[in-house]
Every structure is written in structure tokens, then in C-alpha cells.
Amino acid sequence: MRVRVRFFASLRETVGAAGREVEADGGATVRTIWDLATDGREPPSRLLASINLDYADLDDPVGEGDEVAFFPPVTGGER
């Protein structure tokens, strides 16, 4: 199955691309897509992900034609 992958913020620089398309077997998870799109790079702790604009966990299943997006951890605090 074909999946579109997008990387945001610092992940774009780390991975060296804003997006990619990957081929995955049925039963792929968000983690599988991360591994395929980054050549097995270890994901950052607290990595955020979404499937078709809905937040997702790394073990959530991915389907044909889905868009999986990855975001670095967000930090912030009170001013």
C-alpha cells in the first residue's frame, strides 16, 4: 500500500525532507511508516503523529492512501 508521509518543524531538517511516499505491507503501523520513511532512524522521544489529521499513536494501523504526519515534541510554558 502507498502512504504519504509529512515531516514538520525540526523533523524536516533532521530527516532532510518535508515529505515522502512509502510503500508498506498491509498491517503497517505508524511506527512502520516512520521506519520506512526515515531509513530506520530512531524516533525522538515524545514524537507526535497523526493519520489523516487525527492524532495517532505509534502502534495505530495505517491504511492505503493515508497521510501520516510527524511532529517534534512541543514545549512551552507560562510567560
PyMOL Python script that loads the backbone (N, CA, C, O; Angstrom):
from pymol import cmd

cmd.read_pdbstr("""\
ATOM      1  N   MET A   1       0.840  -1.184   0.000  1.00  0.00           N
ATOM      2  CA  MET A   1       0.000   0.000   0.000  1.00  0.00           C
ATOM      3  C   MET A   1       0.879   1.239   0.000  1.00  0.00           C
ATOM      4  O   MET A   1       2.001   1.222   0.508  1.00  0.00           O
ATOM      5  N   ARG A   2       0.362   2.301  -0.569  1.00  0.00           N
ATOM      6  CA  ARG A   2       1.100   3.560  -0.676  1.00  0.00           C
ATOM      7  C   ARG A   2       0.594   4.519   0.401  1.00  0.00           C
ATOM      8  O   ARG A   2      -0.610   4.680   0.600  1.00  0.00           O
ATOM      9  N   VAL A   3       1.558   5.158   1.097  1.00  0.00           N
ATOM     10  CA  VAL A   3       1.238   6.093   2.178  1.00  0.00           C
ATOM     11  C   VAL A   3       2.059   7.362   1.974  1.00  0.00           C
ATOM     12  O   VAL A   3       3.255   7.300   1.689  1.00  0.00           O
ATOM     13  N   ARG A   4       1.411   8.500   2.121  1.00  0.00           N
ATOM     14  CA  ARG A   4       2.100   9.795   2.050  1.00  0.00           C
ATOM     15  C   ARG A   4       2.568  10.161   3.449  1.00  0.00           C
ATOM     16  O   ARG A   4       1.821  10.008   4.415  1.00  0.00           O
ATOM     17  N   VAL A   5       3.801  10.643   3.563  1.00  0.00           N
ATOM     18  CA  VAL A   5       4.403  10.987   4.858  1.00  0.00           C
ATOM     19  C   VAL A   5       4.831  12.448   4.818  1.00  0.00           C
ATOM     20  O   VAL A   5       5.405  12.916   3.835  1.00  0.00           O
ATOM     21  N   ARG A   6       4.539  13.162   5.912  1.00  0.00           N
ATOM     22  CA  ARG A   6       4.958  14.563   6.035  1.00  0.00           C
ATOM     23  C   ARG A   6       5.728  14.748   7.334  1.00  0.00           C
ATOM     24  O   ARG A   6       5.409  14.139   8.355  1.00  0.00           O
ATOM     25  N   PHE A   7       6.747  15.598   7.279  1.00  0.00           N
ATOM     26  CA  PHE A   7       7.562  15.925   8.448  1.00  0.00           C
ATOM     27  C   PHE A   7       7.474  17.428   8.693  1.00  0.00           C
ATOM     28  O   PHE A   7       7.542  18.222   7.754  1.00  0.00           O
ATOM     29  N   PHE A   8       7.322  17.813   9.955  1.00  0.00           N
ATOM     30  CA  PHE A   8       7.170  19.222  10.294  1.00  0.00           C
ATOM     31  C   PHE A   8       8.273  19.698  11.232  1.00  0.00           C
ATOM     32  O   PHE A   8       8.881  18.919  11.966  1.00  0.00           O
ATOM     33  N   ALA A   9       8.507  21.014  11.176  1.00  0.00           N
ATOM     34  CA  ALA A   9       9.441  21.719  12.064  1.00  0.00           C
ATOM     35  C   ALA A   9      10.830  21.084  12.016  1.00  0.00           C
ATOM     36  O   ALA A   9      11.341  20.807  10.931  1.00  0.00           O
ATOM     37  N   SER A  10      11.439  20.855  13.159  1.00  0.00           N
ATOM     38  CA  SER A  10      12.821  20.360  13.192  1.00  0.00           C
ATOM     39  C   SER A  10      12.962  18.968  12.587  1.00  0.00           C
ATOM     40  O   SER A  10      14.052  18.602  12.147  1.00  0.00           O
ATOM     41  N   LEU A  11      11.892  18.190  12.556  1.00  0.00           N
ATOM     42  CA  LEU A  11      11.984  16.860  11.929  1.00  0.00           C
ATOM     43  C   LEU A  11      12.279  16.983  10.441  1.00  0.00           C
ATOM     44  O   LEU A  11      12.946  16.126   9.862  1.00  0.00           O
ATOM     45  N   ARG A  12      11.785  18.037   9.834  1.00  0.00           N
ATOM     46  CA  ARG A  12      12.054  18.264   8.408  1.00  0.00           C
ATOM     47  C   ARG A  12      13.557  18.367   8.172  1.00  0.00           C
ATOM     48  O   ARG A  12      14.074  17.783   7.220  1.00  0.00           O
ATOM     49  N   GLU A  13      14.262  19.105   9.030  1.00  0.00           N
ATOM     50  CA  GLU A  13      15.712  19.230   8.877  1.00  0.00           C
ATOM     51  C   GLU A  13      16.429  17.937   9.249  1.00  0.00           C
ATOM     52  O   GLU A  13      17.386  17.537   8.585  1.00  0.00           O
ATOM     53  N   THR A  14      15.966  17.290  10.304  1.00  0.00           N
ATOM     54  CA  THR A  14      16.597  16.051  10.754  1.00  0.00           C
ATOM     55  C   THR A  14      16.518  14.962   9.688  1.00  0.00           C
ATOM     56  O   THR A  14      17.500  14.271   9.416  1.00  0.00           O
ATOM     57  N   VAL A  15      15.353  14.822   9.097  1.00  0.00           N
ATOM     58  CA  VAL A  15      15.132  13.778   8.095  1.00  0.00           C
ATOM     59  C   VAL A  15      15.641  14.215   6.722  1.00  0.00           C
ATOM     60  O   VAL A  15      15.998  13.378   5.893  1.00  0.00           O
ATOM     61  N   GLY A  16      15.673  15.514   6.488  1.00  0.00           N
ATOM     62  CA  GLY A  16      16.156  16.022   5.212  1.00  0.00           C
ATOM     63  C   GLY A  16      15.102  16.083   4.127  1.00  0.00           C
ATOM     64  O   GLY A  16      15.423  16.129   2.939  1.00  0.00           O
ATOM     65  N   ALA A  17      13.830  16.082   4.540  1.00  0.00           N
ATOM     66  CA  ALA A  17      12.734  16.154   3.571  1.00  0.00           C
ATOM     67  C   ALA A  17      11.474  16.639   4.266  1.00  0.00           C
ATOM     68  O   ALA A  17      11.269  16.400   5.456  1.00  0.00           O
ATOM     69  N   ALA A  18      10.637  17.322   3.505  1.00  0.00           N
ATOM     70  CA  ALA A  18       9.346  17.755   4.039  1.00  0.00           C
ATOM     71  C   ALA A  18       8.326  16.639   3.928  1.00  0.00           C
ATOM     72  O   ALA A  18       7.362  16.593   4.692  1.00  0.00           O
ATOM     73  N   GLY A  19       8.535  15.742   2.981  1.00  0.00           N
ATOM     74  CA  GLY A  19       7.601  14.647   2.807  1.00  0.00           C
ATOM     75  C   GLY A  19       8.138  13.576   1.894  1.00  0.00           C
ATOM     76  O   GLY A  19       9.113  13.779   1.171  1.00  0.00           O
ATOM     77  N   ARG A  20       7.498  12.449   1.937  1.00  0.00           N
ATOM     78  CA  ARG A  20       7.865  11.307   1.110  1.00  0.00           C
ATOM     79  C   ARG A  20       6.626  10.457   0.886  1.00  0.00           C
ATOM     80  O   ARG A  20       5.613  10.624   1.565  1.00  0.00           O
ATOM     81  N   GLU A  21       6.717   9.556  -0.061  1.00  0.00           N
ATOM     82  CA  GLU A  21       5.724   8.498  -0.213  1.00  0.00           C
ATOM     83  C   GLU A  21       6.449   7.188   0.003  1.00  0.00           C
ATOM     84  O   GLU A  21       7.560   6.991  -0.489  1.00  0.00           O
ATOM     85  N   VAL A  22       5.818   6.294   0.740  1.00  0.00           N
ATOM     86  CA  VAL A  22       6.428   4.992   1.014  1.00  0.00           C
ATOM     87  C   VAL A  22       5.452   3.883   0.642  1.00  0.00           C
ATOM     88  O   VAL A  22       4.237   4.082   0.625  1.00  0.00           O
ATOM     89  N   GLU A  23       5.999   2.729   0.349  1.00  0.00           N
ATOM     90  CA  GLU A  23       5.228   1.513   0.107  1.00  0.00           C
ATOM     91  C   GLU A  23       5.349   0.650   1.355  1.00  0.00           C
ATOM     92  O   GLU A  23       6.453   0.388   1.834  1.00  0.00           O
ATOM     93  N   ALA A  24       4.214   0.212   1.874  1.00  0.00           N
ATOM     94  CA  ALA A  24       4.212  -0.620   3.082  1.00  0.00           C
ATOM     95  C   ALA A  24       3.297  -1.814   2.862  1.00  0.00           C
ATOM     96  O   ALA A  24       2.378  -1.768   2.044  1.00  0.00           O
ATOM     97  N   ASP A  25       3.561  -2.876   3.596  1.00  0.00           N
ATOM     98  CA  ASP A  25       2.694  -4.047   3.567  1.00  0.00           C
ATOM     99  C   ASP A  25       1.429  -3.767   4.365  1.00  0.00           C
ATOM    100  O   ASP A  25       1.405  -2.867   5.204  1.00  0.00           O
ATOM    101  N   GLY A  26       0.377  -4.539   4.103  1.00  0.00           N
ATOM    102  CA  GLY A  26      -0.826  -4.453   4.915  1.00  0.00           C
ATOM    103  C   GLY A  26      -0.474  -4.733   6.365  1.00  0.00           C
ATOM    104  O   GLY A  26       0.442  -5.506   6.646  1.00  0.00           O
ATOM    105  N   GLY A  27      -1.181  -4.123   7.269  1.00  0.00           N
ATOM    106  CA  GLY A  27      -0.891  -4.293   8.688  1.00  0.00           C
ATOM    107  C   GLY A  27       0.157  -3.332   9.215  1.00  0.00           C
ATOM    108  O   GLY A  27       0.585  -3.452  10.363  1.00  0.00           O
ATOM    109  N   ALA A  28       0.584  -2.366   8.382  1.00  0.00           N
ATOM    110  CA  ALA A  28       1.586  -1.395   8.813  1.00  0.00           C
ATOM    111  C   ALA A  28       1.012  -0.492   9.901  1.00  0.00           C
ATOM    112  O   ALA A  28      -0.186  -0.213   9.933  1.00  0.00           O
ATOM    113  N   THR A  29       1.886  -0.050  10.779  1.00  0.00           N
ATOM    114  CA  THR A  29       1.524   0.889  11.836  1.00  0.00           C
ATOM    115  C   THR A  29       2.230   2.224  11.585  1.00  0.00           C
ATOM    116  O   THR A  29       3.055   2.344  10.680  1.00  0.00           O
ATOM    117  N   VAL A  30       1.898   3.198  12.384  1.00  0.00           N
ATOM    118  CA  VAL A  30       2.578   4.492  12.297  1.00  0.00           C
ATOM    119  C   VAL A  30       4.079   4.292  12.489  1.00  0.00           C
ATOM    120  O   VAL A  30       4.876   4.923  11.794  1.00  0.00           O
ATOM    121  N   ARG A  31       4.473   3.436  13.408  1.00  0.00           N
ATOM    122  CA  ARG A  31       5.912   3.170  13.632  1.00  0.00           C
ATOM    123  C   ARG A  31       6.544   2.558  12.385  1.00  0.00           C
ATOM    124  O   ARG A  31       7.665   2.920  12.025  1.00  0.00           O
ATOM    125  N   THR A  32       5.849   1.643  11.724  1.00  0.00           N
ATOM    126  CA  THR A  32       6.355   1.051  10.483  1.00  0.00           C
ATOM    127  C   THR A  32       6.604   2.143   9.446  1.00  0.00           C
ATOM    128  O   THR A  32       7.632   2.145   8.770  1.00  0.00           O
ATOM    129  N   ILE A  33       5.665   3.059   9.330  1.00  0.00           N
ATOM    130  CA  ILE A  33       5.797   4.151   8.356  1.00  0.00           C
ATOM    131  C   ILE A  33       6.979   5.038   8.722  1.00  0.00           C
ATOM    132  O   ILE A  33       7.740   5.441   7.842  1.00  0.00           O
ATOM    133  N   TRP A  34       7.146   5.349  10.004  1.00  0.00           N
ATOM    134  CA  TRP A  34       8.319   6.130  10.442  1.00  0.00           C
ATOM    135  C   TRP A  34       9.596   5.425  10.009  1.00  0.00           C
ATOM    136  O   TRP A  34      10.485   6.046   9.427  1.00  0.00           O
ATOM    137  N   ASP A  35       9.688   4.139  10.289  1.00  0.00           N
ATOM    138  CA  ASP A  35      10.898   3.378   9.951  1.00  0.00           C
ATOM    139  C   ASP A  35      11.173   3.398   8.449  1.00  0.00           C
ATOM    140  O   ASP A  35      12.313   3.600   8.032  1.00  0.00           O
ATOM    141  N   LEU A  36      10.151   3.192   7.647  1.00  0.00           N
ATOM    142  CA  LEU A  36      10.327   3.197   6.190  1.00  0.00           C
ATOM    143  C   LEU A  36      10.734   4.571   5.669  1.00  0.00           C
ATOM    144  O   LEU A  36      11.601   4.674   4.802  1.00  0.00           O
ATOM    145  N   ALA A  37      10.118   5.619   6.188  1.00  0.00           N
ATOM    146  CA  ALA A  37      10.356   6.975   5.685  1.00  0.00           C
ATOM    147  C   ALA A  37      11.679   7.562   6.153  1.00  0.00           C
ATOM    148  O   ALA A  37      12.192   8.499   5.543  1.00  0.00           O
ATOM    149  N   THR A  38      12.237   7.015   7.238  1.00  0.00           N
ATOM    150  CA  THR A  38      13.481   7.577   7.790  1.00  0.00           C
ATOM    151  C   THR A  38      14.647   6.598   7.722  1.00  0.00           C
ATOM    152  O   THR A  38      15.682   6.825   8.348  1.00  0.00           O
ATOM    153  N   ASP A  39      14.493   5.524   6.976  1.00  0.00           N
ATOM    154  CA  ASP A  39      15.525   4.501   6.869  1.00  0.00           C
ATOM    155  C   ASP A  39      15.919   3.938   8.228  1.00  0.00           C
ATOM    156  O   ASP A  39      17.093   3.670   8.481  1.00  0.00           O
ATOM    157  N   GLY A  40      14.925   3.762   9.104  1.00  0.00           N
ATOM    158  CA  GLY A  40      15.159   3.127  10.397  1.00  0.00           C
ATOM    159  C   GLY A  40      15.721   4.035  11.470  1.00  0.00           C
ATOM    160  O   GLY A  40      16.162   3.550  12.512  1.00  0.00           O
ATOM    161  N   ARG A  41      15.719   5.328  11.248  1.00  0.00           N
ATOM    162  CA  ARG A  41      16.205   6.279  12.266  1.00  0.00           C
ATOM    163  C   ARG A  41      15.358   6.142  13.537  1.00  0.00           C
ATOM    164  O   ARG A  41      14.144   5.957  13.458  1.00  0.00           O
ATOM    165  N   GLU A  42      15.991   6.231  14.686  1.00  0.00           N
ATOM    166  CA  GLU A  42      15.267   6.164  15.967  1.00  0.00           C
ATOM    167  C   GLU A  42      14.393   7.409  16.118  1.00  0.00           C
ATOM    168  O   GLU A  42      14.891   8.525  15.968  1.00  0.00           O
ATOM    169  N   PRO A  43      13.112   7.244  16.409  1.00  0.00           N
ATOM    170  CA  PRO A  43      12.254   8.423  16.570  1.00  0.00           C
ATOM    171  C   PRO A  43      12.593   9.169  17.859  1.00  0.00           C
ATOM    172  O   PRO A  43      13.010   8.556  18.842  1.00  0.00           O
ATOM    173  N   PRO A  44      12.418  10.479  17.857  1.00  0.00           N
ATOM    174  CA  PRO A  44      12.651  11.240  19.079  1.00  0.00           C
ATOM    175  C   PRO A  44      11.638  10.840  20.158  1.00  0.00           C
ATOM    176  O   PRO A  44      10.530  10.396  19.856  1.00  0.00           O
ATOM    177  N   SER A  45      12.036  11.005  21.398  1.00  0.00           N
ATOM    178  CA  SER A  45      11.086  10.718  22.480  1.00  0.00           C
ATOM    179  C   SER A  45       9.927  11.705  22.374  1.00  0.00           C
ATOM    180  O   SER A  45      10.107  12.855  21.973  1.00  0.00           O
ATOM    181  N   ARG A  46       8.760  11.244  22.733  1.00  0.00           N
ATOM    182  CA  ARG A  46       7.540  12.045  22.693  1.00  0.00           C
ATOM    183  C   ARG A  46       7.188  12.526  21.288  1.00  0.00           C
ATOM    184  O   ARG A  46       6.587  13.587  21.126  1.00  0.00           O
ATOM    185  N   LEU A  47       7.562  11.747  20.273  1.00  0.00           N
ATOM    186  CA  LEU A  47       7.205  12.065  18.898  1.00  0.00           C
ATOM    187  C   LEU A  47       5.684  12.129  18.765  1.00  0.00           C
ATOM    188  O   LEU A  47       4.976  11.257  19.269  1.00  0.00           O
ATOM    189  N   LEU A  48       5.192  13.151  18.094  1.00  0.00           N
ATOM    190  CA  LEU A  48       3.762  13.278  17.834  1.00  0.00           C
ATOM    191  C   LEU A  48       3.481  12.850  16.397  1.00  0.00           C
ATOM    192  O   LEU A  48       4.273  13.117  15.493  1.00  0.00           O
ATOM    193  N   ALA A  49       2.347  12.186  16.199  1.00  0.00           N
ATOM    194  CA  ALA A  49       1.994  11.721  14.862  1.00  0.00           C
ATOM    195  C   ALA A  49       0.496  11.899  14.633  1.00  0.00           C
ATOM    196  O   ALA A  49      -0.294  11.991  15.574  1.00  0.00           O
ATOM    197  N   SER A  50       0.134  11.945  13.359  1.00  0.00           N
ATOM    198  CA  SER A  50      -1.280  11.963  13.004  1.00  0.00           C
ATOM    199  C   SER A  50      -1.497  11.103  11.766  1.00  0.00           C
ATOM    200  O   SER A  50      -0.598  10.915  10.945  1.00  0.00           O
ATOM    201  N   ILE A  51      -2.718  10.586  11.658  1.00  0.00           N
ATOM    202  CA  ILE A  51      -3.159   9.888  10.459  1.00  0.00           C
ATOM    203  C   ILE A  51      -4.349  10.678   9.936  1.00  0.00           C
ATOM    204  O   ILE A  51      -5.367  10.817  10.614  1.00  0.00           O
ATOM    205  N   ASN A  52      -4.206  11.188   8.730  1.00  0.00           N
ATOM    206  CA  ASN A  52      -5.286  11.966   8.109  1.00  0.00           C
ATOM    207  C   ASN A  52      -5.809  13.062   9.039  1.00  0.00           C
ATOM    208  O   ASN A  52      -7.018  13.242   9.188  1.00  0.00           O
ATOM    209  N   LEU A  53      -4.882  13.787   9.657  1.00  0.00           N
ATOM    210  CA  LEU A  53      -5.150  14.947  10.513  1.00  0.00           C
ATOM    211  C   LEU A  53      -5.702  14.606  11.897  1.00  0.00           C
ATOM    212  O   LEU A  53      -6.061  15.518  12.642  1.00  0.00           O
ATOM    213  N   ASP A  54      -5.780  13.342  12.263  1.00  0.00           N
ATOM    214  CA  ASP A  54      -6.194  12.930  13.608  1.00  0.00           C
ATOM    215  C   ASP A  54      -4.975  12.398  14.353  1.00  0.00           C
ATOM    216  O   ASP A  54      -4.245  11.558  13.829  1.00  0.00           O
ATOM    217  N   TYR A  55      -4.753  12.884  15.573  1.00  0.00           N
ATOM    218  CA  TYR A  55      -3.613  12.401  16.339  1.00  0.00           C
ATOM    219  C   TYR A  55      -3.635  10.889  16.451  1.00  0.00           C
ATOM    220  O   TYR A  55      -4.694  10.271  16.560  1.00  0.00           O
ATOM    221  N   ALA A  56      -2.432  10.297  16.423  1.00  0.00           N
ATOM    222  CA  ALA A  56      -2.313   8.840  16.421  1.00  0.00           C
ATOM    223  C   ALA A  56      -1.141   8.414  17.292  1.00  0.00           C
ATOM    224  O   ALA A  56      -0.211   9.184  17.533  1.00  0.00           O
ATOM    225  N   ASP A  57      -1.204   7.166  17.761  1.00  0.00           N
ATOM    226  CA  ASP A  57      -0.102   6.542  18.487  1.00  0.00           C
ATOM    227  C   ASP A  57       0.755   5.757  17.506  1.00  0.00           C
ATOM    228  O   ASP A  57       0.309   5.436  16.404  1.00  0.00           O
ATOM    229  N   LEU A  58       1.981   5.451  17.902  1.00  0.00           N
ATOM    230  CA  LEU A  58       2.888   4.727  17.012  1.00  0.00           C
ATOM    231  C   LEU A  58       2.391   3.336  16.656  1.00  0.00           C
ATOM    232  O   LEU A  58       2.791   2.787  15.629  1.00  0.00           O
ATOM    233  N   ASP A  59       1.524   2.750  17.484  1.00  0.00           N
ATOM    234  CA  ASP A  59       1.036   1.403  17.177  1.00  0.00           C
ATOM    235  C   ASP A  59      -0.316   1.402  16.454  1.00  0.00           C
ATOM    236  O   ASP A  59      -0.899   0.337  16.250  1.00  0.00           O
ATOM    237  N   ASP A  60      -0.819   2.572  16.066  1.00  0.00           N
ATOM    238  CA  ASP A  60      -2.078   2.644  15.326  1.00  0.00           C
ATOM    239  C   ASP A  60      -1.882   2.153  13.889  1.00  0.00           C
ATOM    240  O   ASP A  60      -0.845   2.416  13.281  1.00  0.00           O
ATOM    241  N   PRO A  61      -2.877   1.438  13.344  1.00  0.00           N
ATOM    242  CA  PRO A  61      -2.756   0.929  11.978  1.00  0.00           C
ATOM    243  C   PRO A  61      -2.914   2.034  10.935  1.00  0.00           C
ATOM    244  O   PRO A  61      -3.613   3.025  11.146  1.00  0.00           O
ATOM    245  N   VAL A  62      -2.238   1.827   9.802  1.00  0.00           N
ATOM    246  CA  VAL A  62      -2.272   2.767   8.688  1.00  0.00           C
ATOM    247  C   VAL A  62      -2.848   2.037   7.477  1.00  0.00           C
ATOM    248  O   VAL A  62      -2.554   0.863   7.257  1.00  0.00           O
ATOM    249  N   GLY A  63      -3.673   2.738   6.691  1.00  0.00           N
ATOM    250  CA  GLY A  63      -4.295   2.121   5.529  1.00  0.00           C
ATOM    251  C   GLY A  63      -3.828   2.724   4.219  1.00  0.00           C
ATOM    252  O   GLY A  63      -3.146   3.748   4.191  1.00  0.00           O
ATOM    253  N   GLU A  64      -4.205   2.075   3.149  1.00  0.00           N
ATOM    254  CA  GLU A  64      -3.895   2.534   1.795  1.00  0.00           C
ATOM    255  C   GLU A  64      -4.340   3.979   1.603  1.00  0.00           C
ATOM    256  O   GLU A  64      -5.476   4.338   1.916  1.00  0.00           O
ATOM    257  N   GLY A  65      -3.424   4.810   1.081  1.00  0.00           N
ATOM    258  CA  GLY A  65      -3.744   6.193   0.770  1.00  0.00           C
ATOM    259  C   GLY A  65      -3.756   7.145   1.947  1.00  0.00           C
ATOM    260  O   GLY A  65      -4.026   8.333   1.772  1.00  0.00           O
ATOM    261  N   ASP A  66      -3.469   6.652   3.148  1.00  0.00           N
ATOM    262  CA  ASP A  66      -3.442   7.537   4.318  1.00  0.00           C
ATOM    263  C   ASP A  66      -2.286   8.523   4.227  1.00  0.00           C
ATOM    264  O   ASP A  66      -1.290   8.279   3.546  1.00  0.00           O
ATOM    265  N   GLU A  67      -2.442   9.639   4.928  1.00  0.00           N
ATOM    266  CA  GLU A  67      -1.352  10.589   5.116  1.00  0.00           C
ATOM    267  C   GLU A  67      -0.943  10.521   6.583  1.00  0.00           C
ATOM    268  O   GLU A  67      -1.763  10.722   7.479  1.00  0.00           O
ATOM    269  N   VAL A  68       0.327  10.236   6.813  1.00  0.00           N
ATOM    270  CA  VAL A  68       0.867  10.172   8.162  1.00  0.00           C
ATOM    271  C   VAL A  68       1.812  11.354   8.330  1.00  0.00           C
ATOM    272  O   VAL A  68       2.730  11.542   7.531  1.00  0.00           O
ATOM    273  N   ALA A  69       1.585  12.145   9.368  1.00  0.00           N
ATOM    274  CA  ALA A  69       2.425  13.314   9.628  1.00  0.00           C
ATOM    275  C   ALA A  69       3.118  13.146  10.967  1.00  0.00           C
ATOM    276  O   ALA A  69       2.555  12.599  11.915  1.00  0.00           O
ATOM    277  N   PHE A  70       4.357  13.629  11.025  1.00  0.00           N
ATOM    278  CA  PHE A  70       5.154  13.553  12.250  1.00  0.00           C
ATOM    279  C   PHE A  70       5.559  14.952  12.685  1.00  0.00           C
ATOM    280  O   PHE A  70       5.945  15.791  11.871  1.00  0.00           O
ATOM    281  N   PHE A  71       5.457  15.183  14.006  1.00  0.00           N
ATOM    282  CA  PHE A  71       5.757  16.478  14.605  1.00  0.00           C
ATOM    283  C   PHE A  71       6.717  16.268  15.762  1.00  0.00           C
ATOM    284  O   PHE A  71       6.593  15.280  16.486  1.00  0.00           O
ATOM    285  N   PRO A  72       7.677  17.177  15.957  1.00  0.00           N
ATOM    286  CA  PRO A  72       8.534  17.054  17.129  1.00  0.00           C
ATOM    287  C   PRO A  72       7.750  17.388  18.394  1.00  0.00           C
ATOM    288  O   PRO A  72       6.693  18.013  18.325  1.00  0.00           O
ATOM    289  N   PRO A  73       8.262  16.975  19.541  1.00  0.00           N
ATOM    290  CA  PRO A  73       7.595  17.333  20.795  1.00  0.00           C
ATOM    291  C   PRO A  73       7.450  18.849  20.915  1.00  0.00           C
ATOM    292  O   PRO A  73       8.336  19.604  20.514  1.00  0.00           O
ATOM    293  N   VAL A  74       6.342  19.272  21.462  1.00  0.00           N
ATOM    294  CA  VAL A  74       6.084  20.699  21.627  1.00  0.00           C
ATOM    295  C   VAL A  74       6.429  21.073  23.057  1.00  0.00           C
ATOM    296  O   VAL A  74       6.049  20.384  24.004  1.00  0.00           O
ATOM    297  N   THR A  75       7.150  22.168  23.200  1.00  0.00           N
ATOM    298  CA  THR A  75       7.486  22.642  24.539  1.00  0.00           C
ATOM    299  C   THR A  75       6.897  24.029  24.718  1.00  0.00           C
ATOM    300  O   THR A  75       6.575  24.715  23.749  1.00  0.00           O
ATOM    301  N   GLY A  76       6.768  24.410  25.911  1.00  0.00           N
ATOM    302  CA  GLY A  76       6.236  25.737  26.181  1.00  0.00           C
ATOM    303  C   GLY A  76       6.055  25.908  27.672  1.00  0.00           C
ATOM    304  O   GLY A  76       6.381  25.018  28.458  1.00  0.00           O
ATOM    305  N   GLY A  77       5.554  27.010  28.038  1.00  0.00           N
ATOM    306  CA  GLY A  77       5.344  27.271  29.447  1.00  0.00           C
ATOM    307  C   GLY A  77       4.632  28.585  29.626  1.00  0.00           C
ATOM    308  O   GLY A  77       4.201  29.226  28.668  1.00  0.00           O
ATOM    309  N   GLU A  78       4.524  28.961  30.855  1.00  0.00           N
ATOM    310  CA  GLU A  78       3.860  30.216  31.161  1.00  0.00           C
ATOM    311  C   GLU A  78       4.794  31.374  30.939  1.00  0.00           C
ATOM    312  O   GLU A  78       6.013  31.257  31.060  1.00  0.00           O
ATOM    313  N   ARG A  79       4.195  32.488  30.612  1.00  0.00           N
ATOM    314  CA  ARG A  79       5.020  33.689  30.430  1.00  0.00           C
ATOM    315  C   ARG A  79       5.035  34.491  31.688  1.00  0.00           C
ATOM    316  O   ARG A  79       5.674  35.541  31.743  1.00  0.00           O
TER     317      ARG A  79
END
""", "prot")
cmd.dss("prot")
cmd.show_as("cartoon", "prot")
cmd.util.cbc("prot")
cmd.orient("prot")
